[in-house]
Structure formats: structure tokens, C-alpha cells
Amino acid sequence: MEILAIILLAFAAYLIGCISPSYYLTRYIKHIDIRTVGSRNAGTLNTFRELGPWWALPVLLIDGGKGAIAVALPSLVGLPWWVVYVTASCVILGHNWPVLLKFRGGKGAASLIGICLAFVPLVGMVAAIPGVITIFLSKNGIAGLVAGFATLNILLMAAWIFDLTQLVPEASWRQLLLCLPLTLFVGTIYGISIRGQLLEAIRRRSVKAAFYGS
């Protein structure tokens, strides 16, 4: 019976992930498919480019909220703690490959932000500081995401190794096991989407070129 409940919850998390505010807002406001303009990504950054900050903000909050809901679902229905690994992964799969949009969605970064803030809130808030500073200095959202997620996973590793319960109550490998693989997964998806740009950046030996326009 528990296995059935986990399967149903995983399916529910996937369907929650399929909700794409970026796609529907741009369809309603500009009558365009966000996946055909800019970076062709149905996410916050592309919405920012096409609709501006006031419409990008609700996209960020909704996509992040999907991740937070995925973290809360197992405890809400009384399932074991480890089921959060399943629901968190499924919500990102739904965001990236939504069945209602013919499996063409976003990259999962905003949902991952919501997952991390819900699962390790203090570390998530601390990691946001270098992320925001990097965005401010570089004027590039992707560079800020790299800085923020790198900081988050380094802090989680330090909390586990040095038992920093001030940062993470009951600090252990569990927190890192959720956040690090999902960070690598989302990072890989981004890397594949801009692989030509990355190869050009390597050829030019330019870190800035790797993030430009992404």
C-alpha cells in the first residue's frame, strides 16, 4: 500500500511540475510561445527578457513554490522522509518535460531554488547572498545561479562534515544527497542547452563568454 502511495505522490509531483507560468503568461500577454524566443526556455530569466521584472517575479515564485510543495508532500501524507528525493526529482522532471507542453519546458533552476529553500532554509538564504551579489556585479542571472548553488552545496558539505547544526539542524549526508545531485542535473541540462556557447568559451578561454546571453 505504501508503494502505491509513493507512486501516486510521485505522479502528483510531476503534474505540479508541469504547471508552466512562464508559458501561459507570455501566451496570454504577448500571444507568443516563450519557447520560440530569446533563450527558448520556459523559465524566469526568459520571462524577464520578454515581459520584464514584474511578470518574471510571479513566475519565479510559482516555479519555486512547486519545488517547496514537492518537499512538503511526503510529510503531509505521512510517508517516510526519503520520499522527498522522489517528489523533488519528479517536480523538476515535470518542469523540464511537461506533458501538456509536449515535453518542452524549462531547465528547473527556479524549482530547485524552492526545493533548497524548503529543505534547508537557512543554508538556502545564506547561499542567496553570493548569488545576488554575482548577479548585481555581472548583470547575468546564470552566473548568479552558479555562485548561489555552488555556495549552497559547499555549505551543506561543511555542515555534514563539521556538524554545523547552527546552519542545518540534524546535519547529515541526507541534505547533500538531495541538493547536490539535483544541482548537477540542472547544471547539466543548462550545459547541454548552451553547449555551442560553452565550446566557444573554452576556445576563447573566456569565462564571461560561457555565460553571455544564456
N, C-alpha and C positions, 0 to 999 in steps of 0.2 A: 504493500500500500504506500509506503514511504517513497519507493522508487517512482511510482506513478505520480505522486505529488511533486517530486523533483522535476520530472519530465514536463508536467503541466506548468510548473513555475518557470522553467527554462523557456518554454514556448511563450509564456506571458511576457517574460523579459525581452525576448526577441521582438515581439509585437510592439512593446513600448519603445524599443529602439527604432522601430520602423517609422515612428512619427517624425516627420521632417519639416520643422517650422521654416527653415530656410527655403525649401522648395515651394511650400504653399504661400508664404508671404510674397515672394517675388512673382509668383504666378498671379496673385490677387492684385498686387500694387503696380507692377510694371508689365504684366502679361508676357513674361519671359520665363524660360526654363533656366534656372540658375546653373544647371549643369552644362549649358552651352555657351556660357560667357565667363570672362575672367579666368580664374584657375580651374573652372568647370567642377568645382567642389561644392556640394550642398552643405555648407557649414558657415560658421560665424564670420570668418575672415572674408570669404567671398561675398557674403551678405553685406558686410561693412563696405566693401568696394562698390557694390551695386546700389545699395539703399541708404548707406550712411549709418552712423553710430546708433541713432535712436531705434532703428529696426534691428541692428545687429545685437543689441543688448538683450531683447527678449529671446532671440534665437539662442544666444549663449546660455541664458537662464533655463530655457526649456530643455536644451540638449544636455546641460549639466544636471538638471533635475531628473532626467531619465537615468543617469548614472547613479544619482543618490537613491532613487527609488529601487534600483536593482540591488543596491547594498542592503536596503531596509527589508526587502521582501522576505528573505528566509526567516528572520526573527519574527516578523509579523505573523507568519503562519506556523511558527513553532518547529521549523526544520533545523537540522544541525548547522553549526557555524560555517562548515566548509562549503555549504551550498552557495555561499556568496561568490565563490570562484566561478561557479556555473552561471549564475544570473548576471554577474558583472561582465563576463565574456559574451554572453548572449545579447546583452543590450548593445554592446559595441558591434557585434555582428549584424544586428538589426539596423543600427545606424548606418553602417557602411554598405550593407547589401539589403535594402528594404524591399520586401516582396511587392509592395504596392507601387514601387517606382522602378520595376523591372531590374531590381538588384543593382541600381546605380545611386549611391547615396554620398555620404561624406567620408571623412577619414577617421573620425572617432575621438579627436582630441578634446572637444568640449565635454563629451560624455565621460571621458577618462578623468577630466578635472572634477566632475561631480562625484565620480566613484571615489577618488582620493580624498576629497574634502569630507565625504560622508564616512569613509572608513578610518582615516587618520586625520581628523580635522585640524589639530594644532600643527602638525607637520605640513599639511596642505597649505595652511595660511602662511607659515614661515617661508615655505618654498615659493609662494606667490611673490614675495618681495623681490628677489633677484630676477624673477620673470618679468615683473612690471618695470623694474629699472632697465632691464635689457631692451624691452620694447620702447621705452622712452628714449634711450640713447641711440638705438639702432634704427628706430622707426620701422621695425619689422616684427610682425606677430610670430612668425615661425621661430626666429631666433629667441624670442621671449619664451616660447613654449619649451624649446630645448633647454634653456637655462633653468626654467622652473622645474621641469620633470627630472632633470639631472640632479638638481639640489634635493628634490624630494626623495629620490631613491638613495642618494648618499646619506641623507639624514636617517632614513629607515634602516640602512645597514649599520650606521653608527649606533642607533638606538638599540638594535638587536645585540650587537657585539658588546657594547659597554653598558647595557641595561639602563638606558636613559628613560626611566619611567616618567620623567618630567615632560618629555616630548610625546611618548607613546605609553599609555597605561598598559601593563602586561605586554611589554615589548618582546617580540619573538620573531622567528622567521616567517610567521603567518602573514604579517603585513607586507613584508618584502616580496613574498611569494605571489601575492595578488598584484601589487603595483608594478614590479619590475617587468614581468613577462608582458603585461598589457602595454606598458610604455614601449617596450621593444617591438611589440606587434604594431602599435600605432605608428611608431617611428619608421618601421619597415614599409608600411603602406604609403606613408609620405615619401619615403625614399624612392619607391618604385614609381610613384606618380611624377617625380621630377628627376628621373634617372639621367635623362639627357643633360639637364642643367648641372647635376652633380658631376657628371663626367667632364663637362666643360670647365667646372670649377677646379677639378683636380688637374686638368691640363694647364689651366692658367695659374694654378697654385694660389687660388684666391678663396678664402673662407667666405667673404662677402658675396661672391658670385653664387655660392651654394644656396643662399637664402633669398637672393634678389628675385622679387616678383612671385615668390612661391606662396 
